[in-house]
Amino acid sequence: MIVGQGRSNGQITPCELCPLRKQSNLREFDADELSFVKQFKVDELRVDPGASFLREGTRNEHLYTVLNGWAFRYKMLDDGRRQILNYALPADMVGLQGSLMNEMDHSVEALTPLVLCVFPRAKLWDLYSRFPSLAFDITWLAAREEQLIDENLVSLGRRTALERTAYLLLHLFVRAEEAGLVKNNTIQFPFTQQHLADTLGMSLVHTNKTLKRLMASQAVRWKDRVFEVVDRNALVEIAGDNVTPRRPRPFI
């Protein structure tokens, strides 16, 4: 087992008491679906910040739903440079690629203390064959990941530094809203400017200067990792696009 991660020691959150089920933007399960998911879930995994619980090039016998915390997907180049591909928040699924393709082509690291629901790959076909509604949910989650990667590619290829920074922060803010993590237009983001730089494909110096320009717009405030959207319309205008989540959205 990788240092920084541990099993639940029998302390597993019952699916019927799952805190995610209280989120109004997540779809409800019917009784049969909930009964199956209770059998599908076999454990919970706890991961310390900074630990990579999925690694590029390894086989993965499980897939996971984030129950609590933040993680990020990333790839490393041979010279040590890192590209962050995306972030995983509560209700997001990770490890599906490794479950279906037999091998991960990226790694996943915990950004905060992380709690994951554990599902065995061996039971995935049972889900697809018995519960088309849950199978559609997994397909939707996979398609959503493709959509998020598409937006990241647009940012890296065509958006200016200011636009891509504004869009990324708006995107993460909206996803945090989905997860019920935003209070009074404010959230404590767990990532650093280095994480942003590695996501945006910019140097740390360039990222810092761009953030200062964004703060000067008065659209947002960000101090001591506490991020506040002051003028949402202005942030959307700077980003050049809005982020409109689907509600209610699927999760497993």
N, C-alpha and C positions, 0 to 999 in steps of 0.2 A: 504493500500500500504506500502511496506517495506521502511523504512527510507533509503534515498540515491538513490531512483529511482523516475522518473517522466515521465509523458506522454509528447507528443510533443507539446501540446497546438496548434495543427493545423499546425505546421511547419513540414511538411513531405516532404522528398526528392522524387520528381517524379521518377518513375522507369526508364523512358526513359533518365533521367539525372543522374542515379545512377553512382557514381564514380567507382564502381566495374566493370562496363561494359567497362571501358577504359583499364582494365587489359588484356593483350593479351593472358595470360594463362587461362583465364576463357572463357567458351564456349559462343557463341552468341545465343540469343533467336530469333526465327522467330517472325513475327508480331503477330500471334495468341497467341503464348506463352507469349509474352510481355504484350499483352492486358489482358490475364487472370491473370498474376502475379500482374498487377496494381490493379485489383479487389480483388485479394487474400490478398494483403497487406492492413491492416486496420489502422495501426498507427506506430509510432516510439517510442521506450522506451529509455530514457537516464538514465544511472546508474552510480553512483559515485564509485570511487575506494574503495574496501573493503566491498561493499554491496553485499549480496547474493540475487540475483533476482529469483533464483529457489532453493527450499529447499527440501532435502530428506524427503520423506513421505507425501508430499503435492500433491494435484491434480493440473494439469496444463491445462488450457483451451487454451493455445497458444503455438506456436513454433516460433522460432526466427532465423533470419540470422544476423550475426555480420556485421554491416555496417562500423563501425569504432571502433578501440580499441582492447584490449586483455581481455580475461577471462580465468578462469580455472575451471575444474570439479574436485570435491573432495568428499571424504567420511570421516566422523569423527567416531573414536572409542569411546566407553563409557568413557574411561579415558582421552579423549581430544586429543589423537594423531590423526594426519591428514595424509591422503594419497591423494596426488594429482594424478588424473588419466590421465589428458590430458589438453591441452591448446586449446582455441578457438581464432582464428584470423579472420580478415575480410574475408567474403565469407563463413565462416563455419556456420553450423546450430546447434542450441542447443534447447533442450526441446522436441525433437522428441520422446524420450522414454516416457516422461510424457504424451504426446499427444496420444500415441498408447497403453500404458500400464496402463493409468489412474492415475499412481502415480510415482513420481520420486524416484529412489533408490540411487541418489547422489545429491549433491548440486552444484550450479554454482555461482562463485563469480567474480565480475569485478576486474581486475588487474589494469586497467587504466580507465579514463573516457570512457564510453562505449555507443555506439549508436546501437540500435537493430531494425531491421524491424520486425514488429509484424504480425503474420498470425494466424487466428483462427483455432482451431482444427476442428470445425464444417464443414469447407470447404475443409478439406483434402480429403474426399471421392470424392468430385467433381473434384479435381485435378487428382486423380487416374483414375476416370472413363472417363474423357474427354481428358486428355493429357498424354498418355503413355510415351512420351518423358520426361516430368517433373517427372512423377512417377519413371521412371528409375533413374533420377538424385537423387531423395531422397533415393532410394534404394542404389545407389552408395555411397552417403554420409554416410549412415548407415553402409555399408560394410567397408568403409574406417575407421570409428571409431573402428570397430572390429579389423581391421588390426593394427591400432595404439596401441590398448590395447594389442594385441598379442606381438608386439615388446617390449612394456613395461614389459610384463611378462617374455620374454626372458632375458631382461636386469636384472631384479630383481633376476631371477633364475640362470642364467648362466654367464652373463658377469661380468668381474672384475669391481671393483670400477672405475678404470681409463677408461675402455672400455665403461661402461654405462654412465659415465659423458660425454665422448667425443661424444657418439652416441646421447645422448639427446640434446646437444648443436648443433650438426650438423643437427639433425632433426628439431629443432626450427628455425635454421638459414635458412634452405631450405624452410620451410613453410613461413617464413617472406619474402623470395625472391619471392615466389608465390604471396604474397599479395602486392608486390611492395614496401616493407618497407626497403629494403637493398640498400645502396648507396656505391659504391666503396668497396665492400666486408665488409661493416661496418653497424652495427645497434645498436641503443640504446635499449638494452633489459630492459623491465619494471619490471622484477622479481628480487628477492633477493636470496642470498645463502640459506636462510631458505626455500624459495619456491623450490629450486633445491633439497635440502635435503629431503623435503616432497615428492618430485616426485621420487627420487632415492631410497628411503627407507634407507637412511643413516643418521647418526647423523650430526649435524651442524659442529662439529669439524672434522669429517671424510671427509665431503664434502669440507671444506676449505683446508685441506691437499691435497686432490685429485685434486682440482682446481690448487693448486700451482704446482703440478707435471705436470699437463696439460700445464700450462703456460710455464714451464721450457722446454717443448718440442719445443717451438717456432712455433708450428702449429697455435696458436691463441693468441690474446691479449684481455684482458678484464680489463678495469679500469673505475671506476665511471659509471658502467653499459654500457659503450660503448664497444661493442664486435666486434672484427675484425678477420676474417679468413685470416691468413697470408699464410698458406700453406695448401690448401684444400686436396691435396693428402695425406699429412702427417696426417691430421685430420681423413680422411677416414681410413687410415691404423691403427691408434690408436683405432678407434671405432670398427674396425673389420668388417665393412659393410658400404655400401653406401646408400644414401637416394635418390631415383630417383622418383620424382613426375610425375604423369600423366598430360600431357598437350595436348589439353585444358581440364580442369577439370570442372565438373558441379558445379552449385550453383543455389540457388533459390532467 
